[in-house]
């Protein structure tokens, strides 16, 4: 578990709330739970599926990082550097990786 101060955890929490409900590039929602739910929604006739919303351009690196982390994609390191440029510490980025699953 990353060692973060209460303020650093609040920053992570606010960032996650800001991108909550946004779709990954390609239409996937970040996280295994929502991917599974979307898969079930496609299989059950008449079931309403989750609808994504866009994020502000300044939040795209965070959204993309969470999506790549959940997929264990190759661009995670590059996106982590972009998050550092936006003020995230390495410990906060490690926390985001754990949360993204």
C-alpha positions in Angstrom: 0.0 0.0 0.0 1.5 3.4 -1.0 2.4 5.7 1.9 0.3 8.9 1.3 -0.6 11.7 3.5 -4.3 12.5 4.1 -4.0 15.4 1.6 -2.5 13.1 -1.1 -5.3 10.6 -0.6 -7.8 13.4 -1.0 -6.1 14.5 -4.3 -6.3 10.9 -5.6 -10.0 10.7 -4.5 -10.9 14.0 -6.2 -9.1 12.9 -9.4 -11.0 9.6 -9.4 -14.3 11.3 -8.9 -13.5 13.7 -11.8 -13.2 10.8 -14.3 -15.8 8.5 -12.8 -18.2 7.3 -15.5 -15.9 8.3 -18.4 -15.2 5.7 -21.1 -11.8 4.5 -22.1 -10.7 5.0 -25.6 -12.4 2.3 -27.6 -15.6 2.6 -25.4 -14.5 0.6 -22.4 -15.1 1.8 -18.8 -12.0 1.5 -16.6 -12.0 -1.3 -14.2 -12.9 -5.0 -14.3 -16.3 -4.6 -12.5 -17.7 -2.2 -15.1 -16.2 -4.2 -18.0 -18.0 -7.3 -16.7 -21.2 -5.3 -16.2 -21.0 -4.0 -19.8 -20.4 -7.5 -21.1 -23.5 -8.8 -19.3 -25.5 -5.8 -20.6 -24.7 -6.8 -24.1 -25.8 -10.4 -23.6 -29.2 -9.7 -22.0 -31.8 -8.5 -24.4 -33.5 -5.3 -23.3 -31.0 -4.5 -20.5 -30.0 -0.9 -20.3 -26.3 -0.5 -20.6 -24.0 2.0 -18.9 -23.5 5.2 -20.9 -20.2 7.0 -20.9 -19.5 10.7 -20.8 -16.5 12.6 -22.1 -13.9 14.1 -19.8 -12.3 17.5 -19.9 -9.0 17.6 -22.0 -6.9 18.1 -18.8 -8.3 14.9 -17.4 -7.6 12.7 -20.4 -4.2 11.6 -19.2 -5.7 10.4 -15.9 -8.5 8.6 -17.7 -6.1 7.0 -20.2 -3.7 6.0 -17.4 -6.5 4.3 -15.5 -7.7 2.5 -18.6 -4.2 1.3 -19.5 -3.5 0.2 -15.9 -6.7 -1.8 -15.9 -5.7 -3.5 -19.2 -2.0 -3.8 -18.2 -1.3 -1.9 -21.4 2.1 -0.9 -22.7 1.6 2.8 -22.4 1.3 2.9 -18.6 4.9 4.2 -18.0 4.5 7.0 -20.6 1.1 8.0 -19.1 2.6 7.9 -15.5 5.1 10.5 -16.6 2.3 12.7 -17.9 0.6 12.4 -14.6 3.8 13.4 -12.8 3.8 16.5 -15.0 0.3 17.3 -13.7 1.5 17.1 -10.1 0.9 13.5 -9.1 3.6 12.0 -6.9 5.0 8.5 -7.6 3.1 7.3 -4.5 -0.2 8.7 -5.8 0.4 7.0 -9.1 1.1 3.7 -7.4 -2.2 4.2 -5.5 -4.0 4.8 -8.8 -2.5 1.6 -10.2 -3.8 -0.4 -7.2 -7.3 1.1 -7.6 -7.4 0.6 -11.3 -6.9 -3.1 -10.7 
